[in-house]
Amino acid sequence: MSAINRQSKKATSKNSLLIVGGVIAVASVLLFAYLMWYVTPEENTEMVKVIAVTESGCIAETLDGFSVNIGECQAEYGQYISALVDQKVKERAAAMNPTS
């Protein structure tokens, strides 16, 4: 007899399945948390200047120089209005163009 305790193939297979399942579960939770933090809009009301009126809505420029689509509006070119602006869009735009 051998002094080494051998595990059965069934137990090894079950342990491997549990480890893989745990890794997938942890990865899924982390991905979900990341997406909830990064993608969920954070809207603030800001004073913006309408720079274009298009079919998809008004394009406005915030006072700090970011162009945003504010959706449907009854404003004209050059008019200042108060609108909801997604702050995370501004953060992503700044990250893509760090010179501004």
N, CA and C atoms as an extended XYZ file, in Angstrom:
300
Properties=species:S:1:pos:R:3:atomname:S:1:resname:S:1:resid:I:1 pbc="F F F"
N         0.827       -1.182        0.000 N   MET     1
C         0.000        0.000        0.000 CA  MET     1
C         0.872        1.246        0.000 C   MET     1
N         0.309        2.245       -0.577 N   SER     2
C         1.033        3.509       -0.688 CA  SER     2
C         0.679        4.418        0.482 C   SER     2
N         1.651        5.174        0.921 N   ALA     3
C         1.418        6.115        2.019 CA  ALA     3
C         0.752        7.392        1.523 C   ALA     3
N         0.680        7.572        0.204 N   ILE     4
C         0.071        8.773       -0.383 CA  ILE     4
C        -1.429        8.553       -0.498 C   ILE     4
N        -2.173        9.515        0.015 N   ASN     5
C        -3.624        9.436       -0.041 CA  ASN     5
C        -4.073        9.973       -1.397 C   ASN     5
N        -4.632        9.131       -2.204 N   ARG     6
C        -5.063        9.533       -3.548 CA  ARG     6
C        -6.519        9.979       -3.513 C   ARG     6
N        -6.764       11.100       -4.181 N   GLN     7
C        -8.140       11.581       -4.274 CA  GLN     7
C        -8.813       10.897       -5.451 C   GLN     7
N       -10.086       10.714       -5.307 N   SER     8
C       -10.812       10.119       -6.417 CA  SER     8
C       -11.015       11.160       -7.517 C   SER     8
N       -11.199       10.684       -8.725 N   LYS     9
C       -11.396       11.598       -9.856 CA  LYS     9
C       -12.679       12.412       -9.673 C   LYS     9
N       -13.665       11.844       -9.035 N   LYS    10
C       -14.930       12.534       -8.822 CA  LYS    10
C       -14.739       13.740       -7.902 C   LYS    10
N       -13.977       13.587       -6.833 N   ALA    11
C       -13.730       14.689       -5.902 CA  ALA    11
C       -12.895       15.778       -6.561 C   ALA    11
N       -11.890       15.407       -7.336 N   THR    12
C       -11.053       16.382       -8.031 CA  THR    12
C       -11.877       17.162       -9.050 C   THR    12
N       -12.719       16.481       -9.764 N   SER    13
C       -13.574       17.125      -10.760 CA  SER    13
C       -14.539       18.115      -10.094 C   SER    13
N       -15.086       17.738       -8.961 N   LYS    14
C       -16.017       18.597       -8.250 CA  LYS    14
C       -15.309       19.849       -7.721 C   LYS    14
N       -14.096       19.679       -7.185 N   ASN    15
C       -13.324       20.821       -6.691 CA  ASN    15
C       -12.986       21.787       -7.827 C   ASN    15
N       -12.583       21.246       -8.964 N   SER    16
C       -12.259       22.087      -10.117 CA  SER    16
C       -13.481       22.874      -10.576 C   SER    16
N       -14.614       22.215      -10.597 N   LEU    17
C       -15.852       22.866      -11.018 CA  LEU    17
C       -16.220       23.995      -10.049 C   LEU    17
N       -16.046       23.779       -8.760 N   LEU    18
C       -16.327       24.818       -7.767 CA  LEU    18
C       -15.374       26.008       -7.908 C   LEU    18
N       -14.118       25.745       -8.161 N   ILE    19
C       -13.145       26.830       -8.330 CA  ILE    19
C       -13.467       27.652       -9.570 C   ILE    19
N       -13.743       27.007      -10.679 N   VAL    20
C       -14.090       27.714      -11.916 CA  VAL    20
C       -15.375       28.513      -11.722 C   VAL    20
N       -16.356       27.914      -11.095 N   GLY    21
C       -17.611       28.622      -10.822 CA  GLY    21
C       -17.409       29.830       -9.931 C   GLY    21
N       -16.559       29.691       -8.917 N   GLY    22
C       -16.263       30.818       -8.023 CA  GLY    22
C       -15.558       31.952       -8.740 C   GLY    22
N       -14.601       31.607       -9.596 N   VAL    23
C       -13.883       32.641      -10.359 CA  VAL    23
C       -14.843       33.378      -11.290 C   VAL    23
N       -15.721       32.653      -11.953 N   ILE    24
C       -16.706       33.286      -12.847 CA  ILE    24
C       -17.650       34.177      -12.053 C   ILE    24
N       -18.092       33.731      -10.893 N   ALA    25
C       -19.000       34.530      -10.062 CA  ALA    25
C       -18.331       35.814       -9.589 C   ALA    25
N       -17.091       35.728       -9.136 N   VAL    26
C       -16.364       36.923       -8.673 CA  VAL    26
C       -16.150       37.889       -9.827 C   VAL    26
N       -15.761       37.374      -10.989 N   ALA    27
C       -15.554       38.227      -12.160 CA  ALA    27
C       -16.856       38.918      -12.564 C   ALA    27
N       -17.965       38.205      -12.499 N   SER    28
C       -19.258       38.785      -12.858 CA  SER    28
C       -19.655       39.906      -11.901 C   SER    28
N       -19.458       39.694      -10.629 N   VAL    29
C       -19.795       40.718       -9.633 CA  VAL    29
C       -18.920       41.954       -9.818 C   VAL    29
N       -17.624       41.751      -10.046 N   LEU    30
C       -16.726       42.889      -10.256 CA  LEU    30
C       -17.076       43.660      -11.525 C   LEU    30
N       -17.397       42.961      -12.607 N   LEU    31
C       -17.790       43.626      -13.848 CA  LEU    31
C       -19.079       44.411      -13.652 C   LEU    31
N       -20.055       43.828      -12.974 N   PHE    32
C       -21.317       44.514      -12.720 CA  PHE    32
C       -21.096       45.775      -11.884 C   PHE    32
N       -20.278       45.690      -10.849 N   ALA    33
C       -20.006       46.850       -9.994 CA  ALA    33
C       -19.290       47.944      -10.785 C   ALA    33
N       -18.325       47.564      -11.599 N   TYR    34
C       -17.598       48.535      -12.414 CA  TYR    34
C       -18.535       49.250      -13.381 C   TYR    34
N       -19.383       48.483      -14.061 N   LEU    35
C       -20.301       49.098      -15.023 CA  LEU    35
C       -21.317       50.004      -14.337 C   LEU    35
N       -21.790       49.612      -13.168 N   MET    36
C       -22.735       50.466      -12.450 CA  MET    36
C       -22.078       51.781      -12.041 C   MET    36
N       -20.833       51.737      -11.659 N   TRP    37
C       -20.138       52.954      -11.235 CA  TRP    37
C       -19.772       53.824      -12.426 C   TRP    37
N       -19.315       53.211      -13.520 N   TYR    38
C       -18.771       53.975      -14.629 CA  TYR    38
C       -19.830       54.417      -15.631 C   TYR    38
N       -20.841       53.634      -15.867 N   VAL    39
C       -21.797       53.907      -16.939 CA  VAL    39
C       -23.030       54.663      -16.454 C   VAL    39
N       -23.441       54.475      -15.233 N   THR    40
C       -24.630       55.136      -14.724 CA  THR    40
C       -24.455       56.645      -14.795 C   THR    40
N       -25.406       57.346      -15.419 N   PRO    41
C       -25.242       58.797      -15.570 CA  PRO    41
C       -25.303       59.543      -14.238 C   PRO    41
N       -24.551       60.607      -14.178 N   GLU    42
C       -24.556       61.500      -13.021 CA  GLU    42
C       -24.901       62.882      -13.566 C   GLU    42
N       -26.194       63.192      -13.570 N   GLU    43
C       -26.660       64.413      -14.221 CA  GLU    43
C       -26.774       65.566      -13.239 C   GLU    43
N       -26.245       66.704      -13.665 N   ASN    44
C       -26.362       67.949      -12.915 CA  ASN    44
C       -26.956       69.006      -13.825 C   ASN    44
N       -27.670       69.948      -13.247 N   THR    45
C       -28.212       71.051      -14.025 CA  THR    45
C       -27.142       72.121      -14.167 C   THR    45
N       -26.873       72.476      -15.426 N   GLU    46
C       -25.861       73.488      -15.720 CA  GLU    46
C       -26.424       74.507      -16.694 C   GLU    46
N       -25.818       75.676      -16.699 N   MET    47
C       -26.135       76.695      -17.688 CA  MET    47
C       -25.304       76.377      -18.933 C   MET    47
N       -25.964       76.218      -20.082 N   VAL    48
C       -25.287       75.873      -21.322 CA  VAL    48
C       -25.700       76.835      -22.431 C   VAL    48
N       -24.849       76.942      -23.446 N   LYS    49
C       -25.134       77.778      -24.601 CA  LYS    49
C       -25.449       76.868      -25.777 C   LYS    49
N       -26.591       77.063      -26.421 N   VAL    50
C       -26.996       76.244      -27.557 CA  VAL    50
C       -26.114       76.620      -28.748 C   VAL    50
N       -25.425       75.618      -29.312 N   ILE    51
C       -24.559       75.884      -30.456 CA  ILE    51
C       -25.112       75.283      -31.747 C   ILE    51
N       -26.129       74.423      -31.637 N   ALA    52
C       -26.766       73.852      -32.831 CA  ALA    52
C       -28.102       73.236      -32.441 C   ALA    52
N       -29.040       73.307      -33.370 N   VAL    53
C       -30.325       72.631      -33.199 CA  VAL    53
C       -30.421       71.624      -34.336 C   VAL    53
N       -30.439       70.334      -33.987 N   THR    54
C       -30.449       69.263      -34.987 CA  THR    54
C       -31.699       68.417      -34.847 C   THR    54
N       -31.816       67.423      -35.734 N   GLU    55
C       -32.964       66.515      -35.669 CA  GLU    55
C       -32.937       65.657      -34.409 C   GLU    55
N       -31.738       65.369      -33.891 N   SER    56
C       -31.630       64.519      -32.702 CA  SER    56
C       -31.668       65.322      -31.409 C   SER    56
N       -31.852       66.619      -31.489 N   GLY    57
C       -31.930       67.456      -30.299 CA  GLY    57
C       -30.975       68.627      -30.386 C   GLY    57
N       -30.883       69.354      -29.304 N   CYS    58
C       -30.014       70.522      -29.262 CA  CYS    58
C       -28.607       70.115      -28.813 C   CYS    58
N       -27.622       70.690      -29.460 N   ILE    59
C       -26.240       70.517      -29.057 CA  ILE    59
C       -25.852       71.796      -28.335 C   ILE    59
N       -25.333       71.626      -27.131 N   ALA    60
C       -24.998       72.787      -26.314 CA  ALA    60
C       -23.561       72.681      -25.846 C   ALA    60
N       -23.008       73.821      -25.457 N   GLU    61
C       -21.655       73.866      -24.918 CA  GLU    61
C       -21.738       74.340      -23.480 C   GLU    61
N       -21.111       73.559      -22.590 N   THR    62
C       -21.104       73.942      -21.182 CA  THR    62
C       -20.149       75.113      -20.989 C   THR    62
N       -20.214       75.739      -19.833 N   LEU    63
C       -19.358       76.887      -19.580 CA  LEU    63
C       -17.883       76.501      -19.496 C   LEU    63
N       -17.601       75.199      -19.263 N   ASP    64
C       -16.204       74.772      -19.258 CA  ASP    64
C       -15.765       74.174      -20.597 C   ASP    64
N       -16.566       74.361      -21.656 N   GLY    65
C       -16.137       74.048      -23.014 CA  GLY    65
C       -16.454       72.678      -23.563 C   GLY    65
N       -17.305       71.893      -22.924 N   PHE    66
C       -17.665       70.575      -23.423 CA  PHE    66
C       -18.961       70.649      -24.214 C   PHE    66
N       -18.988       70.021      -25.396 N   SER    67
C       -20.200       69.949      -26.203 CA  SER    67
C       -21.003       68.728      -25.784 C   SER    67
N       -22.287       68.929      -25.541 N   VAL    68
C       -23.160       67.838      -25.106 CA  VAL    68
C       -24.482       67.915      -25.856 C   VAL    68
N       -25.079       66.753      -26.095 N   ASN    69
C       -26.415       66.696      -26.680 CA  ASN    69
C       -27.405       66.710      -25.530 C   ASN    69
N       -28.242       67.721      -25.461 N   ILE    70
C       -29.174       67.840      -24.337 CA  ILE    70
C       -30.570       67.382      -24.699 C   ILE    70
N       -30.751       66.870      -25.912 N   GLY    71
C       -32.047       66.352      -26.324 CA  GLY    71
C       -32.971       67.451      -26.838 C   GLY    71
N       -34.237       67.153      -26.825 N   GLU    72
C       -35.240       68.098      -27.317 CA  GLU    72
C       -35.194       69.403      -26.530 C   GLU    72
N       -35.263       70.513      -27.246 N   CYS    73
C       -35.327       71.806      -26.571 CA  CYS    73
C       -36.006       72.816      -27.483 C   CYS    73
N       -36.512       73.868      -26.905 N   GLN    74
C       -37.197       74.926      -27.640 CA  GLN    74
C       -36.333       76.181      -27.690 C   GLN    74
N       -35.045       76.004      -27.831 N   ALA    75
C       -34.119       77.131      -27.811 CA  ALA    75
C       -33.609       77.408      -29.219 C   ALA    75
N       -32.988       78.565      -29.366 N   GLU    76
C       -32.391       78.952      -30.636 CA  GLU    76
C       -30.880       79.043      -30.470 C   GLU    76
N       -30.186       79.099      -31.595 N   TYR    77
C       -28.729       79.189      -31.603 CA  TYR    77
C       -28.281       80.398      -30.780 C   TYR    77
N       -27.287       80.197      -29.921 N   GLY    78
C       -26.699       81.273      -29.132 CA  GLY    78
C       -27.404       81.568      -27.822 C   GLY    78
N       -28.528       80.945      -27.592 N   GLN    79
C       -29.302       81.203      -26.382 CA  GLN    79
C       -28.724       80.389      -25.210 C   GLN    79
N       -28.697       80.985      -24.037 N   TYR    80
C       -28.265       80.292      -22.824 CA  TYR    80
C       -29.487       79.695      -22.146 C   TYR    80
N       -29.396       78.413      -21.820 N   ILE    81
C       -30.490       77.729      -21.133 CA  ILE    81
C       -29.911       76.859      -20.020 C   ILE    81
N       -30.782       76.446      -19.131 N   SER    82
C       -30.401       75.527      -18.064 CA  SER    82
C       -30.807       74.121      -18.507 C   SER    82
N       -29.848       73.168      -18.456 N   ALA    83
C       -30.128       71.813      -18.937 CA  ALA    83
C       -29.400       70.791      -18.075 C   ALA    83
N       -29.907       69.545      -18.125 N   LEU    84
C       -29.240       68.443      -17.436 CA  LEU    84
C       -28.051       67.983      -18.276 C   LEU    84
N       -26.879       67.893      -17.638 N   VAL    85
C       -25.658       67.479      -18.318 CA  VAL    85
C       -25.059       66.302      -17.554 C   VAL    85
N       -24.738       65.252      -18.290 N   ASP    86
C       -24.125       64.065      -17.684 CA  ASP    86
C       -22.652       64.356      -17.412 C   ASP    86
N       -22.277       64.373      -16.145 N   GLN    87
C       -20.906       64.696      -15.753 CA  GLN    87
C       -19.920       63.611      -16.179 C   GLN    87
N       -20.376       62.376      -16.262 N   LYS    88
C       -19.467       61.291      -16.639 CA  LYS    88
C       -19.075       61.375      -18.110 C   LYS    88
N       -19.939       61.932      -18.951 N   VAL    89
C       -19.572       62.150      -20.350 CA  VAL    89
C       -18.439       63.164      -20.415 C   VAL    89
N       -18.525       64.190      -19.589 N   LYS    90
C       -17.456       65.191      -19.543 CA  LYS    90
C       -16.161       64.581      -19.029 C   LYS    90
N       -16.226       63.720      -18.039 N   GLU    91
C       -15.029       63.060      -17.507 CA  GLU    91
C       -14.378       62.182      -18.564 C   GLU    91
N       -15.192       61.427      -19.317 N   ARG    92
C       -14.634       60.567      -20.355 CA  ARG    92
C       -14.038       61.399      -21.483 C   ARG    92
N       -14.674       62.519      -21.835 N   ALA    93
C       -14.128       63.389      -22.878 CA  ALA    93
C       -12.799       63.981      -22.435 C   ALA    93
N       -12.691       64.374      -21.180 N   ALA    94
C       -11.436       64.926      -20.669 CA  ALA    94
C       -10.342       63.864      -20.646 C   ALA    94
N       -10.719       62.620      -20.359 N   ALA    95
C        -9.731       61.541      -20.336 CA  ALA    95
C        -9.209       61.237      -21.746 C   ALA    95
N       -10.057       61.400      -22.751 N   MET    96
C        -9.648       61.141      -24.118 CA  MET    96
C        -8.807       62.274      -24.698 C   MET    96
N        -8.945       63.483      -24.150 N   ASN    97
C        -8.204       64.638      -24.625 CA  ASN    97
C        -7.603       65.365      -23.429 C   ASN    97
N        -6.507       64.859      -22.894 N   PRO    98
C        -5.954       65.420      -21.649 CA  PRO    98
C        -5.330       66.804      -21.803 C   PRO    98
N        -5.212       67.318      -23.013 N   THR    99
C        -4.597       68.629      -23.196 CA  THR    99
C        -5.536       69.782      -22.902 C   THR    99
N        -6.834       69.498      -22.851 N   SER   100
C        -7.784       70.591      -22.628 CA  SER   100
C        -7.953       70.920      -21.167 C   SER   100
